[in-house]
């Protein structure tokens, strides 16, 4: 599968946890020449092929079960407003065709959230079973630390600086925050640009995965103003580190963040709501701690890496049997 995205990270974790699971990554630019993709894995032997649905049809082999996992779906009309013209053409034509063909070839279809599973049924007309296996994080690696009182409240944004992630409204939110609050943001896996230069909006660059647990621990709140997510690792990692989350109440986010208990869910693009909720959390250390602790327990109950790996391994064993 293509490298440089959240789905690849999930499959990396499967490769570390499931015996016999081997991950074959390729440069995403190869997807511009999809008919050459089968030659990337020439000589690879497998009992099961597990990949994402966008180009799975090119890796399908006779008599080998094909398992596809939907980590997200952006082919619907709503997402066209957040896509460039070339992307819209790509999504409406070849990518949609490849995805539907992959569905037809798949022995098993899985999804990382109930929202995404429902969207696959509605948008692509799929009538088969879709098994939901939630993404998971290592709660021992991503864990909270006791924080000392700080003069500045740090609000973290982690992700690519795109409209899909809601990065375009971060400067507008920053202007509505109290003086003691600053937004720090990473540049994600694919972003080269930066946001406008504001005193309380700070770019911390591209952060290696090994350093991300400390980045979460140094923050007080996670902001996540996305418009579409399959099941975001950034939110899970922040929750595991005991952070309250202020996110958009769309797509799969309500499956993660319990509004009013683990943080707040706001309308898409609602700058005032995001700013108001962050200001409220900044004023109350007790509320931040209470919500962060709730999130930590929620991850340990439903979204651990161990649980995710076990669910995939059980599914693979069922396929082989």
Residue pairs with C-beta under 8 A, 6 or more apart in sequence:
1 7
1 8
1 11
1 23
1 24
1 25
1 26
1 51
1 52
1 55
2 8
2 25
2 26
2 27
2 28
2 30
2 31
2 52
2 55
3 25
3 26
3 27
3 28
4 28
4 189
4 190
5 28
5 189
5 190
6 71
6 189
6 230
6 232
6 233
7 52
7 69
7 71
7 72
8 23
8 25
9 209
9 233
10 69
10 71
10 112
10 135
10 233
10 308
11 23
11 50
12 23
13 136
13 305
13 308
13 309
14 21
14 23
14 50
14 308
14 309
14 312
15 21
15 22
15 23
17 305
17 306
17 309
17 313
18 309
18 312
18 313
18 316
20 47
21 50
22 44
22 46
24 40
24 41
24 44
26 37
26 40
30 36
30 37
30 40
31 37
31 54
31 55
34 55
34 58
34 94
34 98
35 58
37 55
37 58
37 59
38 58
38 59
41 59
46 61
46 64
47 64
47 65
47 320
48 64
48 65
48 66
48 67
48 316
48 319
48 320
49 56
49 59
49 60
49 61
49 64
49 65
49 66
49 67
50 67
50 68
50 69
50 316
51 59
51 66
51 67
51 68
51 69
52 68
52 69
52 70
52 71
53 68
53 69
53 70
53 99
53 102
53 103
53 106
53 109
54 95
54 98
54 99
54 102
55 98
55 102
56 66
56 68
56 98
56 102
56 105
56 106
57 98
57 101
57 102
57 105
58 98
59 66
60 66
60 102
60 105
65 107
65 108
65 319
65 320
66 102
66 105
66 106
66 107
66 108
67 106
67 107
67 108
67 109
67 110
67 315
67 316
67 319
68 102
68 103
68 106
68 108
68 109
68 110
69 110
69 111
69 112
69 133
70 109
70 110
70 111
70 112
70 116
70 117
70 120
70 130
70 230
71 112
71 116
71 230
71 231
72 112
72 116
72 228
72 229
72 230
73 116
73 119
73 120
73 123
73 124
73 230
74 83
74 91
74 164
74 228
75 91
75 92
75 95
75 96
75 99
75 123
75 124
76 119
76 123
78 228
79 91
79 164
79 227
79 228
80 88
80 91
82 162
82 163
82 164
82 227
82 228
83 91
96 124
99 124
100 124
103 109
103 120
103 124
103 126
103 128
107 319
108 131
108 315
108 319
109 120
109 126
109 128
109 129
109 130
109 131
110 130
110 131
110 132
110 133
110 315
111 117
111 120
111 130
111 131
111 132
111 133
111 230
112 132
112 133
112 134
112 135
112 230
112 231
112 252
113 132
113 134
113 229
113 230
113 231
113 251
113 252
113 255
114 132
114 252
114 255
115 251
115 252
115 255
116 230
116 231
116 251
116 252
117 130
117 132
120 126
120 130
121 127
121 130
131 315
133 308
133 311
133 312
133 315
134 231
134 255
134 302
134 303
134 307
134 308
135 230
135 231
135 233
135 236
135 303
135 308
136 236
136 303
136 304
136 305
136 306
136 307
136 308
136 309
137 233
137 236
137 237
137 240
137 299
137 303
137 304
137 305
138 240
138 304
138 305
139 240
139 296
139 299
139 300
139 304
139 305
141 213
142 212
142 213
142 216
142 237
142 240
142 241
143 213
143 240
143 241
143 242
143 296
144 217
144 241
144 242
144 243
144 292
144 296
145 217
147 217
147 220
149 285
150 220
151 180
152 180
152 181
152 182
153 180
153 181
153 182
153 220
153 221
153 281
153 282
154 182
154 184
154 218
154 219
154 220
154 221
155 177
155 181
155 182
155 183
155 184
155 219
155 220
155 221
155 222
155 223
155 246
155 278
156 183
156 184
156 185
156 186
156 215
156 216
156 219
156 221
156 222
156 223
156 238
156 243
157 167
157 170
157 183
157 184
157 185
157 186
157 222
157 223
157 224
158 185
158 186
158 188
158 212
158 215
158 222
158 234
158 237
158 238
159 165
159 167
159 186
159 188
159 224
159 226
159 232
159 234
160 167
160 187
160 188
160 189
160 190
160 191
161 167
161 185
161 187
161 188
161 191
161 193
161 194
161 195
162 191
163 227
164 226
164 227
164 228
165 188
165 225
165 226
165 227
166 224
166 225
166 226
166 227
166 248
166 268
166 269
167 185
167 195
167 225
169 225
169 269
169 271
169 274
170 183
170 185
170 195
170 201
170 223
170 225
171 195
171 196
171 198
171 201
172 271
173 183
173 223
173 225
173 271
173 274
173 275
173 278
174 182
174 183
174 198
174 200
174 201
175 198
176 271
176 272
176 275
176 279
177 183
177 200
177 275
177 278
177 279
177 282
178 279
178 282
178 283
179 200
180 282
181 200
181 278
181 279
181 282
182 200
182 201
182 202
183 200
183 201
183 202
183 223
184 202
184 203
184 204
184 219
185 195
185 201
185 202
185 203
185 204
186 204
186 205
186 206
186 207
186 215
187 194
187 203
187 205
187 206
188 206
189 206
191 206
194 203
195 201
195 203
204 215
207 215
212 237
213 237
213 241
216 222
216 237
216 238
216 241
216 243
217 241
219 238
219 243
220 243
220 281
220 282
220 288
221 243
221 244
221 245
221 246
221 278
221 281
221 282
221 288
222 234
222 235
222 238
222 243
222 244
222 245
222 246
222 247
222 263
223 245
223 246
223 247
223 274
223 278
224 232
224 234
224 235
224 245
224 246
224 247
224 248
224 253
225 247
225 248
225 266
225 268
225 269
225 274
226 232
226 247
226 248
226 250
226 251
226 253
227 248
227 250
227 251
227 268
227 269
228 250
228 251
229 235
229 250
229 251
229 252
229 253
230 251
230 252
231 252
231 255
231 256
232 252
232 253
232 256
235 245
235 247
235 253
235 256
235 257
236 256
236 299
236 303
238 245
238 295
239 245
239 256
239 257
239 262
239 295
239 296
239 298
239 299
239 303
240 295
240 296
240 299
240 300
240 303
241 292
241 296
242 289
242 292
242 293
242 295
242 296
243 288
243 292
243 295
244 262
244 263
244 264
244 281
244 287
244 288
244 291
244 292
244 295
245 256
245 257
245 262
245 263
245 264
245 291
245 295
246 263
246 264
246 266
246 274
246 277
246 278
246 281
247 253
247 257
247 263
247 264
247 265
247 266
248 265
248 266
248 267
248 268
249 259
249 265
249 266
249 267
250 268
253 265
254 265
256 262
256 298
256 303
257 263
257 264
257 265
257 295
258 294
258 298
259 265
261 291
261 294
262 291
262 294
262 295
262 298
263 277
263 291
263 295
264 273
264 277
264 281
266 273
266 274
266 277
267 273
280 287
281 287
281 288
281 291
